Amino acid sequence: MNKISKSIISLGLGALVFAGCDREAKLLVSKLYFESVENIIEIDKEATYSIELKSRLTSAAESDVNVTFSIEGEEVVNAYNEKYGKGYKVLDNAVLVDDASVIKAGDVYSNAVELQLNELQNLVEGEVYLLPVRLNTGDVPVIDGTDIVYYEVKKPVKIQKAAVFSNSFIKLGLTPLDVFTDVTYEAVVNISSFGNNNTVMGCEGVMIMRIGDAGGGTVPKDILQVAGRSEITWTDNPLSTGVWYHLAFTCAADGTANLYVNGENVIANGSFTMSSDLTAGGADFGFSIGMVPRFMWGTRPFYGLMSEVRVWNVVRSASQIKENMLSVDPKSDGLVAYYKLNGAVENATGGIAAAEVSGISFRDLNTPVAIGGGL
């Protein structure tokens, strides 16, 4: 059973200086609070996890201060999500072994009580669960905003298999009837070697995410670009072989476009000509991943590994992209196609299937995918 002191990363509240002063007696007014109100717990294989829960005073009181703790539920989690734009789930199966504590006269810290998290083996990889715990007392004032401590609990995603692309492709079964007013592309890639033009995903001549255009254009073969009816290029920032990247592109109906690399917005509020039809009117090459099959001016293959390929009909926010690079809920609003590529070519949303698959194989990885890390 792990202890909180070893595994929680405290986001902290900063230095707290709280004191009230009675003008005549010059005595400090002691107030109660949690020191760190936001904490992150990463779970690996644990089924249970133990936290030592304490509160403290801004200054020692002359008499004992009695404190109680209570686990909060859906109402508080929903309020947190709304305030900070999150989608955290309620962490169930947490219990307080004892819900009462005392800060002895002359001390500032309460004795610890145990907060136990159970059945953690049932957590879903990539999901973030929120556990709020509130403190209460009738003996001294409580500092506003510090009466609830939040524990963000998550099981990190471990991608240990990816698809190998080498003159191979997945053709997505989109048609001109699949109308896009907004769009987001996402993919996790690891390049083994560069060709002149390396197709990640999209439709040639309309909206395609690629690396380079050295064959027929002026973009070096290791430079990230989205091209078609417009172009957005991450100039002077060459990608490397043997490194995992998360690539994302968003375009709104008004043409406002953003390009992300490893969760960072590298081109913000650019301009791109949006098209409601991402298939070039149903052309033979259509919307594809990894190559442009049967394209008259060359198939432009990607050489390397891919995982977590996604197509959306909504603009994903910067925080949504950064927080979900290695996994996302297949039931997310606007997710049209989701190819995890962890051993099979299938749309995890259960929606539009692949129209054609050619030459895809899979590789077991020596170490799990780490964005910015090698194989």
Sequence and secondary structure as in RCSB ss.txt:
>XXXX:A:sequence
MNKISKSIISLGLGALVFAGCDREAKLLVSKLYFESVENIIEIDKEATYSIELKSRLTSAAESDVNVTFSIEGEE
VVNAYNEKYGKGYKVLDNAVLVDDASVIKAGDVYSNAVELQLNELQNLVEGEVYLLPVRLNTGDVPVIDGTDIVY
YEVKKPVKIQKAAVFSNSFIKLGLTPLDVFTDVTYEAVVNISSFGNNNTVMGCEGVMIMRIGDAGGGTVPKDILQ
VAGRSEITWTDNPLSTGVWYHLAFTCAADGTANLYVNGENVIANGSFTMSSDLTAGGADFGFSIGMVPRFMWGTR
PFYGLMSEVRVWNVVRSASQIKENMLSVDPKSDGLVAYYKLNGAVENATGGIAAAEVSGISFRDLNTPVAIGGGL
>XXXX:A:secstr
   HHHHEEE         EE TTT  EE  EE S  EEEEE SS S EEEEE  EESS  SS EEEEEEE  HH
HHHHHHHHHT   EE  SEEES  EEEE TT SB   EEEEE  GGG  TT EEEEEEEEE SSS B TT SEEE
EEEE      EEEEESS EEEE   TTS  SSEEEEEEEEEEE  SSEEEEEETTTEEEEEEETTTSSEEEEEEE
EEESSEEE TT    TT EEEEEEEE TT EEEEEETTEEEEEEEE    S SSTTT SS EEESS TT TT   
  EEEEEEEEEESS   HHHHHHTSS   TT TTEEEEE  SSS   TTSSS EEEEES EEEE SS   TT   
